[in-house]
Amino acid sequence: MRIRKANIKDIEVILALLDEARAFQRHSGFRQWEDGYPGRSDVERDIDSGTAYVFIDTDMTVVGYVALSSSDEAYDRIGDIWEHSGNYGVVHRLALGDRLRGQHTTSTLFSLIEQTLRSLGITSIRLDTGTDNKIMQYLMAKYGYTSRGIHQFPWGPRLAYEKRL
């Protein structure tokens, strides 16, 4: 598996992956993303800003999506919770397609995310997840991310996580 920048040709596949991820959230008993979010305008904005990435399987199929930015105003506003200063990256809108479910690929995905951010000069990663998203909370603990507690973001109360690279 590898990661590459997303482009406009990827939008329809990305939107389908986001739909699959939303359905998986509902099936798992939580609603972190409401219907319509993230949507076409969010993905287009990610592509335009250069933060959109897709995960490519060995057969060159797009199997996941993530937006990786080098900062975020909402994270800066709650700056006193973070242990690591300096350049940080943010993981938003991580979506895996149904094809990856049950394949034990999350360690590869997080390794690719971390390598990508490291190559951009990033020294730590921050992300947030919903309080009901037990799957992501489990993965954060498994991959060495430290919980920074529940904080109010513009998109609602979320558990914040951080990892030094």
C-alpha positions as CSV (number, residue, x, y, z in Angstrom):
1,M,0.0,0.0,0.0
2,R,1.1,3.6,-0.6
3,I,-0.1,7.1,-0.2
4,R,-0.3,9.9,-2.8
5,K,-1.8,13.3,-3.2
6,A,-5.4,13.2,-4.3
7,N,-6.4,15.0,-7.5
8,I,-9.7,16.1,-9.0
9,K,-10.0,12.7,-10.9
10,D,-10.2,11.0,-7.5
11,I,-13.3,12.9,-6.2
12,E,-16.0,10.4,-7.1
13,V,-14.1,7.5,-5.5
14,I,-13.3,9.6,-2.4
15,L,-17.0,10.5,-2.0
16,A,-17.9,6.8,-2.3
17,L,-15.3,6.0,0.4
18,L,-16.7,8.7,2.6
19,D,-20.2,7.3,2.2
20,E,-18.9,3.8,3.2
21,A,-17.1,5.3,6.2
22,R,-20.3,7.1,7.3
23,A,-22.3,3.8,6.9
24,F,-19.7,2.0,9.0
25,Q,-19.9,4.6,11.7
26,R,-23.7,4.1,11.9
27,H,-23.3,0.3,11.9
28,S,-20.8,0.7,14.7
29,G,-23.2,2.7,16.8
30,F,-21.9,6.3,16.5
31,R,-22.4,9.3,14.3
32,Q,-19.2,11.4,14.1
33,W,-19.9,12.6,10.6
34,E,-23.4,13.8,9.9
35,D,-25.0,13.1,6.5
36,G,-23.4,15.3,3.9
37,Y,-20.2,15.9,5.8
38,P,-17.6,15.5,4.6
39,G,-18.9,16.2,1.2
40,R,-17.8,17.3,-2.3
41,S,-16.9,20.9,-1.3
42,D,-14.8,19.6,1.6
43,V,-12.8,17.3,-0.6
44,E,-12.5,19.9,-3.3
45,R,-11.1,22.4,-0.7
46,D,-8.7,19.7,0.5
47,I,-7.5,19.1,-3.0
48,D,-7.2,22.8,-3.8
49,S,-5.2,23.4,-0.6
50,G,-2.9,20.4,-1.2
51,T,-3.9,18.5,1.9
52,A,-5.9,15.7,0.3
53,Y,-4.3,12.2,0.1
54,V,-5.5,8.8,-1.0
55,F,-4.3,5.4,0.0
56,I,-3.6,3.1,-3.0
57,D,-3.8,-0.7,-2.7
58,T,-1.3,-3.0,-4.5
59,D,-3.6,-3.2,-7.5
60,M,-3.7,0.7,-7.8
61,T,-7.2,1.0,-6.4
62,V,-8.0,4.0,-4.1
63,V,-9.0,2.4,-0.8
64,G,-8.8,5.3,1.7
65,Y,-8.7,9.0,2.1
66,V,-7.2,11.5,4.5
67,A,-6.6,15.3,4.8
68,L,-3.2,16.1,6.3
69,S,-2.5,19.7,7.1
70,S,0.4,21.4,8.8
71,S,-1.6,23.3,11.3
72,D,-5.2,24.1,12.3
73,E,-6.6,27.3,14.0
74,A,-8.9,25.2,16.1
75,Y,-6.0,23.3,17.5
76,D,-4.0,26.5,18.1
77,R,-6.9,27.9,20.2
78,I,-6.6,25.1,22.7
79,G,-2.8,25.4,22.6
80,D,-2.2,24.9,26.3
81,I,-3.1,21.2,26.2
82,W,-0.4,20.1,23.8
83,E,2.9,18.7,25.1
84,H,4.9,19.2,21.9
85,S,5.6,22.6,20.4
86,G,6.9,23.3,16.9
87,N,5.7,22.1,13.6
88,Y,2.7,19.8,13.9
89,G,0.5,18.0,11.5
90,V,-3.2,17.4,11.7
91,V,-5.2,14.4,10.6
92,H,-8.7,15.1,9.4
93,R,-11.3,13.1,7.5
94,L,-9.6,9.7,7.7
95,A,-11.9,7.4,5.7
96,L,-11.3,3.7,4.9
97,G,-13.3,1.9,2.3
98,D,-15.2,-1.3,3.0
99,R,-12.5,-3.2,1.1
100,L,-10.0,-2.5,3.9
101,R,-12.3,-3.5,6.8
102,G,-11.0,-6.6,8.6
103,Q,-7.8,-6.6,6.7
104,H,-5.6,-5.3,9.6
105,T,-4.2,-2.5,7.6
106,T,-4.5,0.4,10.0
107,S,-0.9,0.1,11.2
108,T,0.2,0.5,7.5
109,L,-2.1,3.5,7.1
110,F,-0.9,5.3,10.2
111,S,2.7,4.5,9.2
112,L,2.1,6.1,5.8
113,I,0.5,9.1,7.5
114,E,3.4,9.6,9.9
115,Q,6.0,9.1,7.1
116,T,4.2,11.7,4.9
117,L,4.0,14.3,7.7
118,R,7.6,13.6,8.7
119,S,8.7,14.2,5.1
120,L,7.1,17.7,5.4
121,G,9.2,18.6,8.4
122,I,6.4,17.9,10.9
123,T,7.6,16.9,14.4
124,S,4.3,15.9,16.0
125,I,0.8,14.8,15.0
126,R,-2.5,16.0,16.4
127,L,-6.0,14.7,15.8
128,D,-9.4,14.5,17.4
129,T,-12.2,12.0,17.4
130,G,-15.7,11.8,18.8
131,T,-16.3,10.6,22.3
132,D,-18.4,7.7,20.9
133,N,-15.8,6.6,18.4
134,K,-14.3,3.7,20.4
135,I,-12.6,2.3,17.4
136,M,-10.5,5.4,16.8
137,Q,-9.8,5.7,20.5
138,Y,-8.5,2.1,20.5
139,L,-6.3,2.8,17.5
140,M,-4.9,5.9,19.1
141,A,-3.8,4.0,22.1
142,K,-2.5,1.1,20.0
143,Y,-0.3,3.4,17.9
144,G,1.2,5.5,20.7
145,Y,-1.0,8.6,20.6
146,T,-1.5,10.4,23.9
147,S,-5.0,11.5,24.9
148,R,-5.2,15.2,25.8
149,G,-8.7,15.0,27.1
150,I,-12.1,16.2,25.8
151,H,-12.1,19.7,24.4
152,Q,-14.5,21.9,22.6
153,F,-13.8,22.3,18.9
154,P,-15.9,24.3,16.5
155,W,-17.3,21.0,15.3
156,G,-18.2,19.9,18.8
157,P,-16.7,18.2,21.9
158,R,-13.9,15.8,20.9
159,L,-11.1,13.8,22.4
160,A,-7.8,15.3,21.3
161,Y,-4.7,13.2,20.7
162,E,-1.1,13.9,20.0
163,K,2.0,11.9,19.1
164,R,5.6,13.0,18.7
165,L,7.3,11.9,15.6
